[in-house]
């Protein structure tokens, strides 16, 4: 078994991370009363995308379905944002 992702799997991960980032941006913006593009820009930096991707892959590796993994990572992003705002 290979440790690398096929091109189709890599695209699926990138799509999932983009969805997670977009959804989390909207929810965080609503909670904080700011515009979603401001939050999306912060969550779209290379470092933030790397963290989100890593969390997503770890959740998949832990046996979660893609939907469960996305939900888990999204909730983590919201919790992190709330903790930083407190």
Backbone as CSV, one residue per row, in Angstrom:
resi,resn,N_x,N_y,N_z,CA_x,CA_y,CA_z,C_x,C_y,C_z
1,UNK,0.833,-1.171,0.000,0.000,0.000,0.000,0.881,1.239,0.000
2,UNK,0.534,2.220,-0.822,1.310,3.438,-0.963,0.877,4.469,0.075
3,UNK,1.847,5.277,0.495,1.550,6.357,1.436,1.119,7.630,0.734
4,UNK,1.196,7.655,-0.600,0.813,8.854,-1.331,-0.606,8.717,-1.869
5,UNK,-1.211,9.851,-2.126,-2.570,9.878,-2.652,-2.536,9.875,-4.176
6,UNK,-3.513,9.228,-4.769,-3.646,9.295,-6.223,-4.102,10.708,-6.577
7,UNK,-3.940,11.121,-7.849,-4.396,12.468,-8.228,-5.875,12.708,-7.914
8,UNK,-6.719,11.703,-8.118,-8.141,11.866,-7.815,-8.367,12.050,-6.316
9,UNK,-7.647,11.294,-5.502,-7.782,11.427,-4.046,-7.270,12.783,-3.575
10,UNK,-6.163,13.241,-4.152,-5.610,14.543,-3.780,-6.587,15.663,-4.126
11,UNK,-7.224,15.567,-5.286,-8.226,16.567,-5.668,-9.413,16.525,-4.716
12,UNK,-9.805,15.331,-4.293,-10.909,15.200,-3.348,-10.579,15.840,-2.012
13,UNK,-9.349,15.679,-1.564,-8.922,16.290,-0.308,-8.913,17.812,-0.461
14,UNK,-8.379,18.308,-1.567,-8.345,19.756,-1.797,-9.763,20.331,-1.844
15,UNK,-10.675,19.613,-2.499,-12.074,20.068,-2.553,-12.697,20.084,-1.164
16,UNK,-12.424,19.054,-0.375,-12.977,18.986,0.983,-12.437,20.121,1.842
17,UNK,-11.147,20.394,1.736,-10.536,21.471,2.522,-11.111,22.825,2.095
18,UNK,-11.315,23.016,0.808,-11.922,24.265,0.327,-13.335,24.429,0.883
19,UNK,-14.096,23.336,0.908,-15.449,23.387,1.463,-15.423,23.697,2.956
20,UNK,-14.559,23.025,3.682,-14.442,23.246,5.127,-14.078,24.703,5.400
21,UNK,-13.109,25.223,4.658,-12.667,26.604,4.842,-13.796,27.588,4.563
22,UNK,-14.527,27.348,3.495,-15.628,28.231,3.129,-16.739,28.210,4.181
23,UNK,-17.123,27.017,4.593,-18.195,26.895,5.584,-17.779,27.495,6.928
24,UNK,-16.561,27.193,7.365,-16.084,27.727,8.639,-15.970,29.248,8.577
25,UNK,-15.523,29.781,7.447,-15.414,31.238,7.282,-16.768,31.902,7.482
26,UNK,-17.786,31.336,6.875,-19.126,31.901,6.978,-19.627,31.862,8.417
27,UNK,-19.463,30.722,9.077,-19.947,30.595,10.456,-19.186,31.493,11.424
28,UNK,-17.868,31.565,11.270,-17.066,32.422,12.156,-17.439,33.886,11.924
29,UNK,-17.595,34.277,10.666,-17.962,35.662,10.347,-19.313,36.022,10.965
30,UNK,-20.255,35.096,10.906,-21.566,35.347,11.503,-21.450,35.525,13.014
31,UNK,-20.652,34.678,13.660,-20.487,34.765,15.111,-19.821,36.068,15.522
32,UNK,-18.830,36.504,14.758,-18.051,37.679,15.125,-18.603,38.966,14.529
33,UNK,-19.540,38.863,13.617,-20.104,40.052,12.994,-19.167,40.733,12.010
34,UNK,-18.363,39.945,11.312,-17.469,40.488,10.283,-17.836,39.889,8.931
35,UNK,-17.249,40.445,7.892,-17.554,39.943,6.551,-16.848,38.604,6.300
36,UNK,-17.538,37.641,5.713,-16.926,36.336,5.440,-15.620,36.393,4.643
37,UNK,-15.469,37.298,3.650,-14.186,37.313,2.920,-12.976,37.621,3.808
38,UNK,-13.195,38.383,4.867,-12.095,38.694,5.784,-11.632,37.420,6.487
39,UNK,-12.576,36.650,6.966,-12.243,35.400,7.659,-11.694,34.384,6.659
40,UNK,-12.304,34.318,5.482,-11.853,33.358,4.464,-10.406,33.620,4.074
41,UNK,-10.029,34.882,3.972,-8.646,35.227,3.636,-7.690,34.685,4.703
42,UNK,-8.078,34.831,5.970,-7.230,34.336,7.062,-7.132,32.813,7.057
43,UNK,-8.231,32.138,6.737,-8.225,30.667,6.728,-7.658,30.084,5.433
44,UNK,-7.332,30.948,4.475,-6.830,30.481,3.190,-5.331,30.686,3.015
45,UNK,-4.650,31.121,4.059,-3.193,31.250,3.956,-2.606,29.847,3.786
46,UNK,-1.425,29.756,3.185,-0.824,28.415,3.021,-0.691,27.650,4.339
47,UNK,-0.356,28.363,5.403,-0.195,27.696,6.698,-1.530,27.168,7.215
48,UNK,-2.575,27.990,7.102,-3.898,27.566,7.570,-4.427,26.402,6.750
49,UNK,-4.208,26.436,5.440,-4.652,25.334,4.583,-3.895,24.056,4.941
50,UNK,-2.611,24.190,5.227,-1.820,23.013,5.615,-2.353,22.395,6.905
51,UNK,-2.704,23.231,7.868,-3.247,22.739,9.137,-4.594,22.069,8.909
52,UNK,-5.460,22.709,8.140,-6.782,22.145,7.866,-6.654,20.822,7.120
53,UNK,-5.761,20.772,6.144,-5.544,19.536,5.382,-5.038,18.426,6.289
54,UNK,-4.096,18.753,7.151,-3.541,17.749,8.063,-4.619,17.225,9.004
55,UNK,-5.418,18.125,9.557,-6.499,17.696,10.454,-7.490,16.792,9.721
56,UNK,-7.801,17.150,8.487,-8.747,16.352,7.695,-8.179,14.955,7.424
57,UNK,-6.921,14.891,7.008,-6.306,13.595,6.723,-6.182,12.739,7.989
58,UNK,-5.875,13.369,9.104,-5.808,12.619,10.366,-7.173,12.069,10.755
59,UNK,-8.211,12.861,10.548,-9.564,12.386,10.861,-9.946,11.221,9.953
60,UNK,-9.577,11.315,8.683,-9.843,10.185,7.779,-9.057,8.955,8.221
61,UNK,-7.799,9.173,8.605,-6.952,8.074,9.057,-7.455,7.434,10.332
62,UNK,-8.222,8.182,11.101,-8.790,7.650,12.347,-10.070,6.862,12.087
63,UNK,-10.434,6.730,10.807,-11.594,5.917,10.471,-12.885,6.677,10.245
64,UNK,-12.828,8.001,10.260,-14.042,8.784,10.020,-14.354,8.801,8.521
65,UNK,-15.621,8.896,8.203,-16.017,9.053,6.805,-15.618,10.464,6.361
66,UNK,-15.584,10.731,5.061,-15.261,12.097,4.624,-16.180,13.154,5.232
67,UNK,-17.461,12.866,5.328,-18.397,13.830,5.917,-18.117,14.021,7.408
68,UNK,-17.867,12.930,8.122,-17.549,13.034,9.549,-16.247,13.796,9.763
69,UNK,-15.265,13.522,8.913,-13.975,14.201,9.025,-14.130,15.700,8.781
70,UNK,-14.905,16.056,7.767,-15.127,17.476,7.468,-15.832,18.168,8.633
71,UNK,-16.837,17.521,9.189,-17.543,18.089,10.334,-16.635,18.255,11.536
72,UNK,-15.813,17.255,11.774,-14.869,17.291,12.899,-13.896,18.457,12.745
73,UNK,-13.332,18.609,11.549,-12.358,19.674,11.308,-13.044,21.040,11.375
74,UNK,-14.233,21.147,10.816,-14.964,22.411,10.876,-15.255,22.834,12.307
75,UNK,-15.686,21.876,13.123,-15.949,22.187,14.538,-14.660,22.592,15.250
76,UNK,-13.560,21.969,14.893,-12.264,22.329,15.492,-11.879,23.760,15.131
77,UNK,-12.104,24.139,13.872,-11.794,25.506,13.451,-12.647,26.517,14.217
78,UNK,-13.926,26.205,14.373,-14.806,27.104,15.128,-14.372,27.206,16.591
79,UNK,-14.036,26.082,17.181,-13.597,26.089,18.580,-12.305,26.887,18.735
80,UNK,-11.366,26.712,17.808,-10.122,27.469,17.856,-10.385,28.961,17.743
81,UNK,-11.266,29.341,16.824,-11.584,30.755,16.630,-12.225,31.346,17.881
82,UNK,-13.138,30.608,18.481,-13.796,31.090,19.697,-12.822,31.213,20.855
83,UNK,-11.905,30.267,20.940,-10.905,30.311,22.011,-9.977,31.517,21.849
84,UNK,-9.602,31.809,20.609,-8.704,32.948,20.369,-9.412,34.271,20.620
85,UNK,-10.720,34.286,20.397,-11.486,35.517,20.575,-11.773,35.804,22.048
86,UNK,-11.729,34.762,22.863,-12.074,34.915,24.289,-10.986,35.617,25.072
